[in-house]
Amino acid sequence: MTEMNWYLVQFKPNADRIAEKNLVRQGYRVFLLMQKITKRQSSRFVNDMRPLFPGYLFVYLSSQSGPWRSVNSTNGVSRLVSFSNTPSPVPSDFVAGLIKQCDDAGFLQADRDLLVGDTVQISQGPFASFLATIDALDADERVWILLDLLGQKSCIRISKSNLNPL
């Protein structure tokens, strides 16, 4: 029986979904870790999906008879990441830990065990990317945070799903 390992694949610019779709079509197990981000577009904020590791995805292959050439020639794939001309496996525990932190659609879910006093980063909404301190926790999955705006501390209520612990 051949041993299976996760390998890192570099995909071409903006070809994450093309590479994923074509690798899956060939029968490979693929893991593309995505995150939801908020960005400003003109005068409004929109949610977008981006790979957590820009330019890279994971593919599960046999370590002994790995079909390196078929992976490298897949539409959307730039190359299988190699060292000394040999693809190097990614530790399985690392990938398994990432998979556990994702929902069924492959989106990274923030750790939900937040404590008063923790520093967090806001992931969505008009304050996306701002840092804040947790002031209080509500039972309904809402959190009161202290946000420094123009030198003033403002207390804001926000959903836990919009916070990433640091």
Buried (B, 14 or more C-beta within 10 A) or exposed (E): EEEBBBBBBBBBEEBBBBBBBBBEEEEBEBBBBBBBBBEEEEEEBEEEEEBBBEBBBBBBBEEEEBBBEBBBEBEBBBBBEEEEEEBEBBEEEEBEEBEEEBEEEBBBEBEEEBEEEBEBBBBBBEBBEBEBBBBEBEEEEEBBBEBEEEEEEEEBEBEBBBBBBE
